[in-house]
Amino acid sequence: MNAESWSKCDVDHSMTDPRTSKPYPGNEAGYALSAKRPSRPFPPPFVSLPTTSFSDPLTTYRPRRQDPNSRYEPHVNGRLIRGVTNGDDAVVASRNFLGVNDGVGAWADKERGHAALWSRLIAHFHDLAVERMLIEEPNSADSKELDPIGFLQEAYEMTTGATGRAKGILGTTTAVSALLHWKSKTNSKEEPSHPSEFTPVLHVTTIGDCKVLVIRPSATDTDTGPIIFRTKEQWHWFDCPKQLGSNSKDTPRGDAVCDSIDLREGDVVIAMSDGVTDNLWENEICNVVLENLQRDGKDGRGGGSDYDNMGPMVDVAIAVRNAAKEVAEDPFSESPYMERAVDEGLPIEGGEC
């Protein structure tokens, strides 16, 4: 199960376009992971296996802690593969982009099945596409002109090409992403030069059953409550979500959904795999988030001890993961997964591990 979180959406002057020195919206990010099973090792050519020849130098193998560009770290197209693998899943997190990809575990039974690689490559190429838009392209577009589904389509095509060249590596993954950008408050197409001239906008792209919630802590007393946005899962049938990859007809252009949400300072964005949403209802996730934010505010802590005080959003992600894991490991608990299964006439109890 994967949980990623953002908070304190604001205009951060330390996060600027290197060409124009104009500010982008910024945030604090954190993630927490828990795998159902270990990931299947990535195959060549994405990694190079240690030498077995006595004619090669014994110092060929250099762990990443010694050499971040070691050839034994996963590479594609000459680059280190971005993101983090968690079982069959992958996550990527930065100040402006979150991605959670849930690899389909059934591929572990196939000889060439590598769901973990598929989910990680989608995350890698997706992050690269977003970075190119934010950093490399001159005159980044207003949010009204962005094509978030196009970024996922590019990632899908690049992953299909990379796995195809590697002799048909098989796998599928669901995907959800959240891209933080801006829109101008005026009709001008030029980038705004001052925070008062633009509104932060979140672009959420979904295919499958991973989920994004946007929580506004300041809205707890309103009629709609603190959850101001939620994605909707996409299913073919029970326990078979829409997915990208081998033998699937689903594509980003044909099946992905993109939503855009205006944000305010202090909003919290949670991106989750179904390992969280199968075990916790939305109100439970929201309560965990708000309780942790409240506690961090009261005791003045800056982050989670498990991650060397990297920030309060790490605390939030860890708390959401732990709450979901507790339900998943309890055979007598009630869960959203059990509820859906009962609706389908299936005698399932407890959480989904």
C-alpha positions as CSV (number, residue, x, y, z in Angstrom):
1,M,0.0,0.0,0.0
2,N,1.2,3.5,-0.8
3,A,0.3,6.8,0.6
4,E,1.7,10.1,-0.5
5,S,0.8,13.6,0.8
6,W,1.2,17.2,0.0
7,S,0.4,20.2,2.2
8,K,0.7,23.9,2.5
9,C,0.1,24.6,-1.1
10,D,1.5,28.1,-1.6
11,V,3.7,30.3,-3.7
12,D,7.3,29.4,-2.9
13,H,9.8,31.9,-4.1
14,S,12.6,29.3,-3.8
15,M,10.8,27.2,-6.4
16,T,11.3,29.3,-9.5
17,D,11.7,29.0,-13.3
18,P,15.5,29.1,-13.8
19,R,15.1,31.3,-16.9
20,T,12.7,33.9,-15.6
21,S,13.1,33.7,-11.8
22,K,9.3,33.7,-11.6
23,P,7.7,31.7,-8.7
24,Y,5.8,28.5,-9.1
25,P,3.3,27.1,-6.6
26,G,5.2,24.9,-4.0
27,N,4.4,22.4,-1.2
28,E,5.7,20.0,1.3
29,A,5.8,16.4,0.3
30,G,6.1,13.0,2.0
31,Y,5.3,9.3,1.4
32,A,5.1,6.0,3.2
33,L,5.1,2.5,1.8
34,S,4.2,-1.1,2.7
35,A,4.6,-3.9,0.3
36,K,2.5,-7.1,0.1
37,R,5.5,-9.0,-1.2
38,P,9.1,-8.2,-2.4
39,S,9.5,-6.9,-5.9
40,R,10.7,-9.2,-8.6
41,P,14.2,-8.0,-9.5
42,F,14.4,-5.8,-12.7
43,P,15.8,-7.8,-15.7
44,P,18.5,-6.7,-18.1
45,P,18.9,-4.3,-19.9
46,F,17.4,-2.2,-17.1
47,V,20.1,-3.4,-14.7
48,S,23.5,-4.9,-15.4
49,L,24.2,-8.0,-13.3
50,P,27.5,-8.4,-11.4
51,T,30.3,-9.9,-13.4
52,T,31.0,-13.7,-13.2
53,S,34.2,-13.5,-15.2
54,F,37.6,-13.7,-13.4
55,S,39.1,-11.5,-16.2
56,D,37.0,-8.5,-15.1
57,P,38.2,-6.3,-12.3
58,L,36.8,-7.3,-8.9
59,T,36.0,-3.6,-8.2
60,T,33.4,-3.5,-11.0
61,Y,30.5,-3.7,-8.6
62,R,30.0,-0.4,-6.7
63,P,26.9,0.0,-4.5
64,R,24.8,3.1,-5.0
65,R,26.0,4.6,-1.7
66,Q,29.4,4.7,-3.3
67,D,28.4,5.6,-6.8
68,P,24.9,7.0,-7.6
69,N,25.6,6.3,-11.3
70,S,26.4,2.6,-10.7
71,R,25.4,0.4,-13.6
72,Y,23.7,-1.9,-11.1
73,E,21.1,0.8,-10.3
74,P,18.1,0.5,-12.7
75,H,18.6,2.6,-15.9
76,V,16.6,3.3,-19.0
77,N,17.7,5.3,-22.0
78,G,20.9,6.2,-20.2
79,R,19.1,7.7,-17.1
80,L,18.6,6.4,-13.6
81,I,14.9,5.3,-13.3
82,R,13.1,7.8,-11.1
83,G,10.8,7.0,-8.3
84,V,10.7,4.3,-5.6
85,T,9.5,0.7,-6.1
86,N,7.3,-0.9,-3.4
87,G,6.4,-4.5,-4.2
88,D,4.6,-4.4,-7.5
89,D,3.9,-0.6,-7.2
90,A,5.9,2.6,-7.7
91,V,5.7,6.1,-6.4
92,V,7.3,9.4,-7.4
93,A,7.1,12.6,-5.4
94,S,8.5,16.1,-5.9
95,R,7.4,19.6,-5.0
96,N,5.1,19.9,-8.0
97,F,4.2,16.3,-8.9
98,L,2.9,13.2,-7.2
99,G,2.4,9.8,-8.8
100,V,1.2,6.5,-7.5
101,N,1.2,3.5,-9.8
102,D,-0.3,0.2,-8.6
103,G,1.3,-2.7,-10.5
104,V,-1.0,-5.7,-11.1
105,G,0.4,-8.5,-8.9
106,A,-1.0,-11.4,-11.1
107,W,1.9,-10.9,-13.5
108,A,4.2,-12.4,-10.8
109,D,3.0,-15.8,-12.0
110,K,4.2,-15.2,-15.5
111,E,7.7,-15.9,-16.6
112,R,8.2,-12.5,-18.2
113,G,5.9,-10.7,-15.9
114,H,7.3,-7.6,-14.3
115,A,4.5,-5.4,-13.0
116,A,7.0,-3.6,-10.7
117,L,9.1,-2.5,-13.7
118,W,6.0,-1.4,-15.6
119,S,4.7,0.7,-12.8
120,R,8.2,2.2,-12.1
121,L,8.8,3.1,-15.8
122,I,5.4,4.8,-16.1
123,A,6.3,6.9,-13.0
124,H,9.7,7.7,-14.4
125,F,8.6,8.8,-17.9
126,H,5.6,10.6,-16.5
127,D,7.9,12.6,-14.2
128,L,10.2,13.4,-17.0
129,A,7.4,14.7,-19.2
130,V,6.2,17.0,-16.4
131,E,9.7,18.2,-15.7
132,R,10.3,19.1,-19.3
133,M,7.1,21.1,-19.3
134,L,8.0,22.9,-16.0
135,I,11.7,23.5,-16.6
136,E,12.9,22.9,-20.1
137,E,10.3,24.4,-22.3
138,P,10.4,28.2,-22.6
139,N,7.3,30.0,-21.6
140,S,5.5,27.3,-19.6
141,A,1.8,27.4,-20.4
142,D,-1.0,28.5,-18.2
143,S,-2.9,25.6,-16.7
144,K,-5.7,26.3,-19.2
145,E,-3.4,25.1,-22.0
146,L,-1.8,22.1,-20.3
147,D,-2.5,18.5,-21.5
148,P,-2.0,16.3,-18.4
149,I,-3.4,13.3,-20.1
150,G,-0.8,13.8,-22.8
151,F,2.0,13.5,-20.2
152,L,0.6,10.1,-19.2
153,Q,0.1,9.1,-22.8
154,E,3.8,9.9,-23.5
155,A,4.9,7.9,-20.4
156,Y,2.7,4.9,-21.6
157,E,4.2,5.0,-25.1
158,M,7.8,5.3,-23.8
159,T,7.2,2.4,-21.4
160,T,5.7,0.3,-24.1
161,G,8.7,1.0,-26.3
162,A,11.3,0.3,-23.6
163,T,9.7,-3.0,-22.5
164,G,9.1,-4.1,-26.1
165,R,12.7,-3.6,-27.0
166,A,13.6,-5.8,-24.0
167,K,12.0,-8.9,-25.6
168,G,8.4,-8.5,-24.4
169,I,8.5,-7.8,-20.7
170,L,4.9,-8.1,-19.5
171,G,3.0,-6.1,-16.9
172,T,0.2,-3.7,-16.2
173,T,-0.4,-0.9,-13.8
174,T,-3.1,1.5,-12.7
175,A,-2.0,5.1,-12.2
176,V,-3.0,8.3,-10.5
177,S,-1.1,11.6,-10.5
178,A,-1.4,15.1,-9.2
179,L,0.4,18.0,-10.9
180,L,0.5,21.4,-9.2
181,H,0.6,24.3,-11.6
182,W,-1.0,27.7,-11.9
183,K,-3.6,29.7,-13.9
184,S,-3.5,33.4,-14.4
185,K,-6.2,35.6,-12.8
186,T,-6.0,37.8,-15.9
187,N,-6.6,37.1,-19.6
188,S,-2.9,37.6,-20.3
189,K,-1.1,34.5,-21.7
190,E,2.2,35.6,-20.2
191,E,3.5,34.0,-17.0
192,P,2.5,36.0,-13.9
193,S,5.3,37.7,-12.2
194,H,3.7,38.1,-8.7
195,P,1.8,35.6,-6.5
196,S,-1.3,37.8,-6.5
197,E,-1.6,37.4,-10.3
198,F,-2.2,33.6,-10.3
199,T,-4.2,30.8,-8.6
200,P,-2.6,27.4,-7.8
201,V,-4.3,24.6,-9.7
202,L,-4.1,20.9,-9.2
203,H,-4.4,18.6,-12.3
204,V,-5.4,15.1,-11.3
205,T,-5.1,12.3,-13.9
206,T,-6.6,8.9,-13.1
207,I,-6.8,5.5,-14.8
208,G,-7.9,2.6,-12.6
209,D,-8.6,2.4,-8.8
210,C,-5.8,4.5,-7.3
211,K,-7.2,7.6,-5.6
212,V,-6.6,11.2,-4.8
213,L,-8.3,13.2,-2.1
214,V,-8.0,16.9,-1.6
215,I,-8.6,17.9,2.0
216,R,-9.2,21.5,3.2
217,P,-8.7,21.6,6.9
218,S,-10.2,25.0,7.1
219,A,-13.5,23.7,5.7
220,T,-14.4,21.3,8.6
221,D,-17.4,23.4,9.6
222,T,-18.9,23.7,6.1
223,D,-21.8,21.7,4.6
224,T,-19.5,19.8,2.2
225,G,-16.9,19.0,4.9
226,P,-13.1,19.0,4.6
227,I,-12.9,16.7,1.5
228,I,-13.3,19.1,-1.4
229,F,-12.3,16.7,-4.2
230,R,-12.1,12.9,-4.7
231,T,-11.3,10.9,-7.8
232,K,-13.7,8.1,-9.0
233,E,-12.4,4.6,-9.4
234,Q,-12.6,3.0,-12.9
235,W,-13.5,-0.6,-13.1
236,H,-14.1,-3.2,-15.8
237,W,-15.6,-5.5,-13.2
238,F,-15.1,-6.2,-9.5
239,D,-11.4,-6.4,-8.6
240,C,-10.4,-5.7,-12.2
241,P,-9.7,-2.0,-12.6
242,K,-8.7,-0.2,-15.8
243,Q,-5.0,-0.5,-16.4
244,L,-2.1,0.3,-18.7
245,G,0.1,-2.3,-20.2
246,S,0.3,-5.8,-21.7
247,N,-2.9,-7.3,-23.2
248,S,-4.9,-4.3,-22.0
249,K,-6.9,-2.2,-24.4
250,D,-7.0,0.7,-22.0
251,T,-5.0,3.8,-22.9
252,P,-4.5,7.3,-21.4
253,R,-6.1,9.0,-24.3
254,G,-9.0,6.7,-24.5
255,D,-9.7,6.0,-20.8
256,A,-7.9,8.3,-18.4
257,V,-9.8,11.1,-16.7
258,C,-8.4,14.5,-15.8
259,D,-9.8,16.9,-13.2
260,S,-8.6,20.4,-12.3
261,I,-9.1,21.9,-8.9
262,D,-8.3,25.4,-7.6
263,L,-6.3,25.2,-4.4
264,R,-5.8,27.4,-1.4
265,E,-2.9,27.7,1.0
266,G,-3.0,24.8,3.6
267,D,-4.9,22.3,1.4
268,V,-3.7,18.7,1.7
269,V,-3.4,16.4,-1.3
270,I,-3.3,12.6,-0.6
271,A,-2.5,10.2,-3.4
272,M,-3.1,6.5,-2.5
273,S,-3.1,3.0,-4.0
274,D,-6.0,0.7,-3.4
275,G,-4.0,-0.8,-0.5
276,V,-5.3,2.2,1.4
277,T,-8.7,2.7,-0.1
278,D,-9.6,-1.0,0.1
279,N,-9.1,-0.8,3.9
280,L,-10.1,2.8,5.0
281,W,-13.2,4.8,4.1
282,E,-12.7,8.3,3.0
283,N,-13.9,9.8,6.3
284,E,-11.4,7.6,8.2
285,I,-8.5,8.8,5.9
286,C,-9.6,12.4,6.4
287,N,-9.8,12.0,10.2
288,V,-6.3,10.5,10.3
289,V,-4.9,13.4,8.3
290,L,-6.6,16.1,10.4
291,E,-5.6,14.5,13.7
292,N,-2.0,14.3,12.6
293,L,-1.9,17.9,11.4
294,Q,-3.5,19.0,14.6
295,R,-1.0,17.1,16.7
296,D,2.0,18.4,14.7
297,G,0.7,21.9,15.1
298,K,0.3,21.6,18.9
299,D,3.6,20.0,19.7
300,G,5.6,21.9,17.1
301,R,7.2,18.8,15.6
302,G,8.6,19.2,12.1
303,G,8.2,15.7,10.8
304,G,8.2,12.0,11.2
305,S,11.0,10.3,13.3
306,D,11.1,7.4,10.9
307,Y,12.3,9.7,8.2
308,D,14.7,11.9,10.1
309,N,12.3,14.8,10.5
310,M,11.8,15.4,6.8
311,G,8.5,17.2,7.3
312,P,5.0,16.9,8.7
313,M,3.7,15.4,5.5
314,V,5.8,12.3,6.2
315,D,4.0,12.0,9.5
316,V,0.6,12.2,7.7
317,A,1.7,9.6,5.1
318,I,3.0,7.2,7.8
319,A,-0.2,7.5,9.8
320,V,-2.5,6.8,6.8
321,R,-0.4,3.8,5.9
322,N,-0.4,2.4,9.4
323,A,-4.1,2.8,9.8
324,A,-4.7,1.0,6.5
325,K,-2.2,-1.8,7.4
326,E,-4.0,-2.4,10.8
327,V,-7.3,-3.0,9.0
328,A,-5.6,-5.1,6.3
329,E,-4.1,-7.5,8.8
330,D,-7.3,-7.9,10.8
331,P,-9.4,-10.8,9.5
332,F,-12.5,-9.6,11.4
333,S,-12.4,-5.9,10.5
334,E,-14.9,-4.2,8.3
335,S,-13.6,-2.6,5.2
336,P,-14.6,-0.9,1.9
337,Y,-13.2,-4.0,0.1
338,M,-15.4,-6.3,2.1
339,E,-18.4,-4.1,1.5
340,R,-17.9,-4.2,-2.3
341,A,-17.3,-8.0,-2.2
342,V,-20.5,-8.6,-0.3
343,D,-22.4,-6.5,-2.8
344,E,-21.0,-8.9,-5.5
345,G,-22.3,-11.9,-3.5
346,L,-18.8,-12.9,-2.4
347,P,-18.3,-14.2,1.2
348,I,-15.2,-12.1,2.1
349,E,-14.4,-10.7,5.5
350,G,-11.8,-8.4,6.9
351,G,-9.5,-6.1,5.1
352,E,-7.6,-6.5,1.9
353,C,-3.9,-7.3,2.4
